[in-house]
Amino acid sequence: MTTKLRFTDFAVGQVFRSSERAVTADEIKAFAHDYDPQPFHLDDAAADAGPFKGLAASGWHTTAITMRLLVEGGMPIEGGIIGAGVDELRWLQPVRPGDVLHVESEVLEVIPSNSRPGQGRVRAASRTCLPDGTVVQSWVATLVVRG
């Protein structure tokens, strides 16, 4: 069981790494069907002729996988991951069937609350990566962390 962290446990420079998760063609198509129904996410033939030259996950699917990996222990925050905003969201490489992803997050800033002692915001840069270190997505998030 992962120890859950409170605001006072965070320090600039800390790095967290999530577990890994493989992406399947079926889940790429299912997510696209429900949330991003574009041909290059839904259909193999259309994907082959499309901009990614093969089936690729929606960027929003990659973002959802990233969130799941963080929640499952990649950023073990007591009370859950409460976002106050995301900056600099970038989809750098297409995610393909068979890709195995993990998330690496680094604490950039720890900002104490003026009105709630022991609580505050944590700014963290997260990179969603393939096993060889290729970054497929990056973002900087501001998180609300309780004491």
C-alpha positions in Angstrom: 0.0 0.0 0.0 1.3 3.4 -1.0 1.7 6.1 1.7 -0.6 9.0 0.9 1.1 12.4 1.0 -0.1 15.6 2.6 0.9 19.1 1.7 3.8 19.2 4.2 5.3 16.1 2.6 6.0 17.8 -0.7 9.2 19.5 -1.6 10.5 21.1 -4.8 12.5 18.6 -6.9 10.7 15.5 -5.7 10.0 13.0 -8.5 7.3 10.4 -8.6 6.9 7.5 -11.1 3.7 5.6 -11.8 3.2 2.0 -12.6 2.9 1.0 -16.3 -0.2 0.4 -18.4 -0.5 -1.1 -21.9 -2.8 0.5 -24.4 -4.9 -1.7 -26.7 -6.5 -1.1 -30.1 -9.9 -2.0 -28.6 -9.7 0.7 -25.9 -8.4 3.3 -28.4 -11.5 2.7 -30.6 -13.9 2.5 -27.6 -12.7 5.8 -26.1 -12.8 7.5 -29.6 -16.3 6.1 -30.2 -17.5 7.7 -27.0 -15.5 10.9 -26.8 -13.4 11.7 -30.0 -15.1 10.0 -33.0 -12.6 10.8 -35.7 -11.8 8.2 -38.3 -8.1 8.0 -37.5 -9.0 6.9 -33.9 -11.9 4.5 -35.0 -11.0 2.7 -38.1 -7.8 0.9 -39.1 -8.1 1.7 -42.9 -8.9 5.3 -42.3 -6.1 5.5 -39.7 -3.6 4.1 -42.2 -4.5 6.8 -44.7 -4.8 9.5 -42.0 -2.3 11.9 -40.5 -0.8 9.4 -38.1 -0.3 6.7 -40.7 -1.9 4.1 -38.4 -4.3 3.8 -35.5 -3.5 6.4 -32.7 -5.2 7.2 -29.4 -6.9 10.5 -29.0 -4.8 12.9 -27.1 -7.7 13.1 -24.6 -7.5 9.3 -24.2 -3.8 9.7 -23.4 -4.7 12.4 -20.9 -7.3 10.1 -19.3 -4.7 7.3 -19.0 -2.2 9.7 -17.5 -4.8 10.7 -14.8 -5.5 7.1 -14.0 -1.8 6.3 -13.6 -1.4 9.3 -11.3 -4.5 8.3 -9.2 -3.3 4.7 -8.9 -0.1 5.8 -7.2 1.9 8.0 -9.5 1.1 11.0 -7.4 -0.1 9.5 -4.0 -2.0 12.5 -2.5 -4.1 12.1 0.6 -7.7 12.9 -0.3 -7.1 12.5 -4.1 -5.7 14.6 -6.9 -7.7 17.8 -7.0 -6.7 19.9 -10.0 -6.8 23.7 -10.0 -5.6 23.9 -13.6 -3.3 22.5 -16.3 -0.9 24.5 -18.3 1.3 23.6 -21.2 -0.5 20.4 -22.2 1.3 18.9 -25.1 0.8 15.7 -27.2 4.2 15.1 -28.5 3.9 11.6 -30.1 1.0 9.5 -31.1 0.1 6.6 -28.7 -0.4 3.4 -30.6 -1.8 0.0 -29.8 0.7 -2.0 -27.8 2.4 1.1 -26.3 3.2 0.8 -22.6 2.9 4.1 -20.7 4.1 5.4 -17.4 4.1 8.9 -15.8 7.0 10.7 -14.3 6.1 13.8 -12.2 8.4 16.4 -10.7 7.4 18.9 -8.1 8.2 22.4 -9.4 6.7 24.6 -6.7 5.1 24.2 -3.3 2.8 27.2 -2.4 1.3 27.4 1.1 -2.2 28.6 1.5 -2.6 32.0 3.1 -5.9 31.1 4.7 -5.5 27.4 5.5 -2.4 26.5 7.4 -0.7 23.2 6.4 -2.5 23.2 3.0 -1.7 24.7 -0.3 -1.0 24.1 -4.0 1.7 22.0 -5.6 2.8 22.7 -9.2 4.1 19.6 -10.9 5.4 18.8 -14.4 4.2 15.4 -15.6 5.6 13.5 -18.6 3.8 10.4 -19.9 6.4 8.2 -21.4 7.1 5.0 -23.3 9.6 2.5 -21.7 12.5 3.9 -23.7 11.9 7.4 -22.2 10.1 8.9 -25.3 7.7 11.5 -24.0 4.2 11.2 -25.6 2.5 13.8 -23.5 3.5 16.5 -21.0 1.8 19.1 -18.8 2.2 21.3 -15.8 -0.6 21.0 -13.3 -1.5 23.0 -10.2 -2.9 20.7 -7.6 -4.8 21.5 -4.4 -3.2 19.5 -1.5 -4.7 19.3 1.9 -2.7 19.2 5.1 
